[in-house]
Amino acid sequence: MITDKEFLVFQEGIFKPYFEKYIEFKRGKGEKVSQSTLVRLRGLNDSLNRCSNTLDIDRNIVELILQEKDTEKEASRAMRVSDLRQFNAWLKALGVQAYQIPAKYMKKVHMAFKPYIFSAEELFKIIEVSDHLKPCRRSSNYHRVYPVLVRILIGTGIRIGEALSLRIKDVDVTNRLIVVYQSKNNVSRYVPMSDSLSGVALDYVSGLLYRHNVEQYLFVSPYTGTRYSYDAMRHIFKKIFAEAGIRTPGGRLPRIHDIRHSFCTLSLNRMLDSGMDLYVAVPVLAAYVGHVNLSDTERYIHLTEHGYDEFVLREGALKTLIPEADADEG
């Protein structure tokens, strides 16, 4: 169902009702159309209304809309091209004359940044270091918080922001579930916990003085009385990574978010090792980590040497199942 609020700022014109139907179509085939996608489609609607008084989108209109902008990032332009290409293909399927964008516009966006993928041994080392943190003058409880937080990040792959936003009520130790409410792209989901992680969470919650206040944050900073900040997390995690002796090939310390990348990669390998078909494994992983599109998960899969050849052989066919989507960080 398309809400009035979503289309309130869509410019009136011949293309507006088609964009409404197009968004319904995308959602109908399982895509969760994010706010950033709506913003881009509104902009495309505005551009088409300025350039044409008819539904026909010819080559001149396409070239005009897709002109390169001096200050535009390569990834942003790639998304504009993808949006118009998909919309034109959808119009053509309806019988509308819409120019099909040639391959020359579809430039591959190269990302210079590569995340660090922890090995299983390094993840165990991170846990070991977090278990031996000692209380200090600045904080009397981080030696209790970080062993649990580290295990949640490693064991579930949730985002650090999602972990810091958890409230006591969101941890269901009876059913071994973490409930993530309205995270990125307004997506909520249930995240299963292993038996061992559920046990750690139960011990932690049972020891909280405020455990009966289920609306309270799970991890409360002693300085602010509210949830920990990302800056606080980054500071301690750098200490943990350094103490564990983990650095990237370039000599820098890894990022907290690299744990999520590692979770996706290692989880996929485990699923494939268990005999799960690739066509099943990737959608399952996408749902688990809260990606709105399979292509977001594809960007998180940084294959280790094990299983690489198998994936390369089948990846071409897999791409036909993955809709083009936002380039936002997952």
C-alpha positions in Angstrom: 0.0 0.0 0.0 1.4 3.4 -1.0 0.8 6.1 1.6 -0.3 9.7 0.8 2.7 10.9 2.7 5.2 9.1 0.5 3.8 10.8 -2.7 3.0 14.1 -1.2 6.2 15.6 -2.5 6.1 13.9 -5.9 5.7 16.6 -8.5 2.3 16.4 -10.3 2.7 15.4 -13.9 2.2 12.6 -16.4 4.8 10.4 -14.8 3.6 10.6 -11.2 0.9 7.8 -11.3 3.4 5.6 -13.1 6.0 6.0 -10.3 3.3 5.1 -7.8 2.6 1.9 -9.7 6.3 1.3 -10.2 7.0 1.4 -6.4 4.0 -0.9 -5.8 5.5 -3.3 -8.3 8.9 -3.3 -6.7 7.4 -3.9 -3.3 5.2 -6.6 -4.7 8.2 -8.6 -5.8 9.7 -8.4 -2.4 11.9 -5.3 -2.5 11.7 -3.1 0.6 11.9 0.4 -1.1 14.0 2.5 1.2 13.6 6.2 1.9 16.8 6.9 -0.1 15.3 5.1 -3.1 12.1 7.2 -2.8 14.1 10.4 -2.7 15.9 9.4 -5.9 12.7 8.4 -7.6 11.1 11.7 -6.7 14.1 13.4 -8.3 13.7 11.3 -11.4 10.0 12.1 -11.6 10.9 15.8 -11.4 13.5 15.5 -14.2 11.2 13.5 -16.5 8.3 16.0 -16.0 10.7 18.9 -16.9 12.0 17.1 -20.0 8.8 15.6 -21.5 5.1 16.3 -21.9 4.4 12.7 -23.1 5.2 9.3 -21.7 7.6 8.5 -24.5 11.2 8.7 -23.2 13.5 8.9 -26.2 17.3 8.8 -26.4 17.7 12.6 -26.2 15.7 12.7 -22.9 17.8 9.9 -21.5 21.1 11.6 -22.4 19.9 14.9 -21.0 18.9 13.4 -17.6 22.0 11.3 -17.3 24.5 14.1 -18.0 27.4 13.9 -15.7 27.6 16.4 -13.0 30.9 18.0 -11.9 30.4 17.4 -8.2 28.6 14.1 -8.4 30.2 11.0 -7.0 30.6 8.0 -9.3 28.4 5.8 -7.1 25.6 8.4 -7.0 25.6 8.6 -10.8 25.6 4.9 -11.1 22.4 4.8 -9.0 20.8 7.4 -11.2 21.6 5.4 -14.3 20.2 2.2 -12.6 17.0 3.9 -11.5 16.2 5.2 -15.0 17.2 2.0 -16.7 14.9 -0.1 -14.5 12.1 2.4 -14.8 12.4 2.5 -18.6 12.4 -1.3 -18.7 9.3 -1.4 -16.6 7.5 1.2 -18.8 8.5 -0.8 -21.9 6.9 -3.9 -20.4 3.7 -1.9 -20.1 3.9 -0.9 -23.8 5.3 2.6 -23.4 8.0 3.7 -25.7 11.0 4.1 -23.5 14.6 4.2 -24.6 16.6 1.2 -23.3 19.8 2.5 -21.8 22.9 1.0 -23.5 25.8 -0.7 -21.6 28.1 2.3 -22.0 26.2 4.0 -19.2 26.5 1.1 -16.9 30.0 1.7 -15.6 31.2 -0.5 -12.8 31.8 1.4 -9.6 35.1 0.5 -8.1 35.3 0.8 -4.3 38.8 1.4 -3.1 38.0 0.5 0.5 38.2 -3.2 1.5 37.1 -4.3 4.9 39.2 -6.6 7.1 37.9 -10.1 7.5 38.7 -11.7 10.8 39.6 -15.3 10.9 37.9 -17.6 13.4 41.0 -17.6 15.5 41.1 -13.8 15.6 37.5 -13.6 16.7 38.3 -16.0 19.6 41.2 -13.8 20.5 38.9 -10.7 20.6 36.6 -12.5 22.9 39.5 -13.6 25.1 40.8 -10.0 25.4 37.3 -8.6 26.2 36.9 -11.2 28.9 40.1 -9.9 30.7 39.2 -6.2 30.7 39.6 -4.7 34.1 37.5 -2.0 35.8 39.2 1.4 35.9 38.7 4.8 37.4 36.8 6.0 34.3 34.4 3.1 34.2 33.4 0.5 36.8 31.4 -1.7 34.5 32.9 -1.9 31.0 34.6 -5.1 32.0 31.0 -6.5 32.2 29.6 -4.8 29.2 32.2 -5.5 26.5 32.4 -9.3 26.9 28.6 -9.4 26.2 28.6 -6.8 23.5 31.6 -8.4 21.7 29.8 -11.8 21.7 26.6 -10.3 20.4 28.4 -8.6 17.5 30.4 -11.7 16.6 27.5 -14.2 17.2 24.8 -12.3 15.3 26.4 -9.9 12.9 24.1 -7.0 14.0 25.2 -3.5 13.4 27.0 -1.7 16.3 24.2 0.9 16.3 21.6 -1.8 16.6 23.4 -3.3 19.5 23.7 0.0 21.3 20.0 0.6 20.8 18.9 -2.6 22.3 16.7 -2.4 25.4 16.3 -5.1 28.0 12.9 -6.0 26.6 14.5 -6.7 23.2 16.5 -9.7 24.5 14.3 -12.7 24.8 16.5 -15.3 26.4 13.6 -17.8 26.8 13.2 -18.0 23.0 16.8 -17.2 22.3 16.0 -14.1 20.2 17.1 -10.5 19.9 14.5 -8.2 18.5 15.8 -5.4 16.4 13.2 -2.6 16.0 13.1 -0.3 13.0 16.7 -0.2 12.2 18.2 0.9 8.9 15.6 1.4 6.2 13.0 1.1 9.0 13.3 -2.7 9.0 12.6 -4.7 12.1 13.6 -8.3 12.5 14.1 -11.2 14.9 17.7 -12.4 15.3 18.2 -15.9 16.7 20.9 -16.4 19.4 22.9 -19.6 19.9 22.5 -21.4 23.2 25.8 -20.1 24.5 25.1 -16.5 23.6 21.6 -16.7 25.1 23.2 -18.0 28.3 25.7 -15.1 28.4 22.9 -12.6 27.8 20.8 -14.1 30.6 23.7 -13.9 33.1 24.3 -10.3 32.1 20.7 -9.2 32.4 20.2 -11.1 35.7 23.1 -9.0 37.1 21.7 -5.6 36.2 20.4 -3.5 39.0 17.8 -2.0 36.6 16.8 -5.3 35.1 13.1 -4.8 36.0 12.9 -1.6 33.9 12.5 -3.4 30.6 12.5 -0.1 28.7 16.1 0.7 29.8 18.9 0.3 27.4 20.8 -3.0 27.7 24.1 -1.3 27.8 24.0 1.9 29.9 27.0 4.3 30.1 27.9 5.2 33.7 28.7 8.7 32.4 25.5 9.7 30.7 23.0 7.3 32.2 21.9 6.4 28.7 23.2 4.1 26.0 26.9 4.1 25.1 28.0 6.3 22.2 29.8 5.1 19.1 32.9 7.1 20.0 33.1 5.2 23.3 32.8 1.9 21.4 35.5 2.9 18.9 37.9 3.8 21.7 37.6 0.5 23.6 37.5 -1.6 20.5 40.7 -0.1 19.2 42.3 -1.1 22.6 40.8 -4.6 22.2 42.1 -5.1 18.6 45.5 -3.8 19.6 45.8 -6.0 22.6 44.7 -9.0 20.5 47.5 -8.1 18.0 45.2 -7.8 15.1 46.0 -5.3 12.3 45.2 -5.1 8.6 47.9 -5.8 6.0 48.3 -2.0 5.8 49.1 -1.8 9.5 45.9 -0.1 10.7 43.6 -1.4 13.3 40.3 -2.9 12.0 37.0 -1.2 12.4 34.1 -2.4 14.5 32.0 -2.8 11.3 34.5 -5.3 10.0 33.1 -7.8 12.5 29.8 -7.6 10.5 31.6 -8.2 7.2 33.3 -11.1 8.8 30.1 -12.6 10.1 28.5 -12.5 6.6 31.5 -14.1 5.0 32.0 -16.8 7.6 28.3 -17.6 7.8 28.0 -18.1 4.1 31.0 -20.4 4.1 29.4 -22.4 6.9 26.0 -22.7 5.1 27.7 -23.8 1.9 29.8 -26.3 3.8 26.6 -27.8 5.3 25.3 -28.5 1.8 22.9 -25.5 1.6 22.4 -24.3 -2.0 23.8 -20.9 -2.8 20.4 -19.7 -4.1 19.0 -20.5 -0.6 21.9 -19.3 1.5 22.2 -15.8 0.3 18.5 -14.8 0.8 18.6 -16.4 4.2 21.7 -14.5 5.2 20.2 -11.2 3.8 17.1 -11.7 6.0 19.2 -12.5 9.0 21.4 -9.4 8.9 18.6 -7.1 7.9 19.5 -6.2 4.3 16.6 -4.9 2.3 18.0 -6.2 -1.0 20.2 -9.2 -1.8 22.7 -7.0 -3.5 23.5 -5.4 -0.2 24.4 -8.8 1.1 26.5 -9.5 -2.0 28.7 -6.5 -1.1 29.3 -7.9 2.4 30.5 -11.3 1.1 34.3 -11.2 1.0 35.1 -14.8 0.2 37.9 -16.5 1.9 40.0 -18.9 -0.2 37.8 -21.8 0.9 34.8 -22.0 -1.4 35.9 -19.3 -3.8 36.0 -21.4 -7.0 32.6 -22.7 -6.3 31.2 -19.3 -5.9 32.8 -17.9 -9.0 31.3 -20.7 -11.1 27.8 -19.9 -9.9 27.9 -16.2 -9.2 26.9 -15.3 -12.8 23.6 -17.1 -12.5 23.0 -15.7 -9.0 23.1 -12.1 -10.3 19.9 -12.7 -12.2 18.2 -13.1 -8.8 19.6 -10.0 -7.3 17.7 -6.7 -8.0 19.7 -3.6 -8.4 19.5 -1.5 -5.3 20.9 1.3 -3.1 24.6 1.6 -2.5 24.0 2.6 1.1 26.1 0.8 3.7 24.2 -2.2 4.9 
